[in-house]
Amino acid sequence: MNNPSARAIAARRILFCLLSLSTGIFMLWLMDQALAPQTPTALYVILMVLLGLTLPWMVVGFWNAVIGLLLCQLSTEPTASVLPREMDITDSEPLTTSTAILLCIRNETPERIERNLETMLKGLSAPGIGEHFHLYVLSDTNDRVIAAQEQSCFDSMQQRWSQRVAITYRCRTDNTGYKAGNIADFCKRWGAQHDFALTLDVDSFMTSAAIVRLVRMMQANPRLGILQGLVVGLPSTSAFTRLFQYGMRLGMRSYTMGSAWWQSDCGPYWGHNAVIRLAPFIEHCELPALTSRDGSTRHILSHDQVEAVLMRRAGFEVRVFPQEDESWEENPPTLSEYIRRDLRWCEGNLQYVHLLTLPGLKLMNRYQLTLAIFMFLGSPAWIAMLVLATLALSLTPNASDFAQASESITLLVFALLMWYLPKIAGALDVLLRKEERTRFGGGWRFGLSLTLEMLFSILMTPITWLNHTIFIVGLVFGKKAGWTAQTRDDHTIALSDALKQFWPHTLLGLVLSGLLLATHPAVLPYALIFFSGLLLAIPLAVLTSQPWLGRWMMTHRLLSLPEEINPPEALLALDLKALNVLQTVRPSNHS
């Protein structure tokens, strides 16, 4: 690994800024060329502004993916390009610090938590390792029945492991400050007893080797305040989860590497599967309180990115280890559960608007907060743009009076390319390397799985846009989502429930499609790239929750992750349902 100078990092950031700005200007120029000269000025300005609102997240994702793909393909050790030399540690480096493992839970089934912890603790209990770790189960459970189950479960676990790894269970029932408040309570009680803290969510799982590796990196770099590990999805029997996390796995490969190249010591923190240095965290990363319009105090929901920028403001580095390294999480089993989690993130990220003027933040950190806001703010811009463009086109006798055909198709192609390039870049990284193709089940099976995932993504995208739009409008009028427990086990969505949740999507899709069908039917096939997800939201939610579809995918090894093709020993120990099913499938030759 090398240590790029401050000047080199600044040059990377300037280059990235220029690339992003020029690409954004190019997209606006394409929109200008696509709109007909006789387009009313007011409509022209509105459409240009709306496109501008969608560009920050799209452009940054595009260039992160391009840079990451180039690093992965052109460098034998791409990680060496983004991390300091001293973090190139070996597995023989001795542990000299104390690390608290923080598992934050709220109204969760203790059995599934125990399953993950038992496997992790077996690895950590090795000689010379266990005495350097202390597991804290930090519960915010307010359900008395579940709290009693937790107490029994973790008392028993504490007795079993008392001679090898220390375990502490604590339950508070007020949930003040949500997860961030839970961790803050730990810091006040026990934070001074430890050097580092490893943060885990209920759906997290890391091997002991991955945990120790991150801790050794923290030991090697005393300037490092937060080290985020790259997280990938656990094998799942849910059809929705398999589709969702397959694309996420591909997108994160190049995206994270590319962002680490130029963000450098101002990296991300995702709130779990990461190690934090406790002393500066306790001293500098207390979250500010927000004040509502009625004068009441509100807590920040998306605490992780705020804690990262506060850590950086204090002079400590925040970095990501952009390499798949036995660090997993479970993803939502249905479209409805995904939406519930996504809207909580939406509310949390939009709260960042109140933090942009915090004193002492670095320019890079203000940019990161702004980008996190645009991650969700771009959604209503997309919906407004689709609605306005469809209405304007339907009121125009000739389609050419609103938009130029060839220029509009060019704009469409570039928009789709930029939006989906992180997944495309991840797929190219797999296809261009034989070893990676084999890990994903072979070239033809990978190609078929990728095709299914891309079709799914095209359907999901407008659904997500409209979810954000409806939710943000609700926030404007005082609606809040808050923090609720998720349903993590596989379950089906009834047609009646899908109708209640997704009728607005279907209605909007029908109205927009009907307008084009009645006025300019030749345009409808192009528009369906955006509208089809709205039209099919109800059947998509129901279909992807069906157990038979997940079983069919597993039987044919479609959307299978590398951990399913060749299960690591650590995951076999978890006795995951997905791996048990896959073990009954006869192996086939890989191409």
Helices and strands as residue ranges (DSSP letters): H 6-34, H 41-74, G 78-81, G 85-87, E 99-105, H 110-124, G 130-132, E 133-139, H 144-161, E 166-171, H 178-190, G 191-193, E 196-200, E 204-206, H 208-220, E 224-233, H 239-263, E 274-277, H 278-284, E 290-291, E 297-298, H 303-313, E 317-329, H 335-350, G 351-354, H 363-394, G 399-401, H 405-431, H 434-439, H 443-476, H 495-519, G 521-523, H 524-535, H 537-543, H 547-555, H 562-565, H 569-573, H 577-582
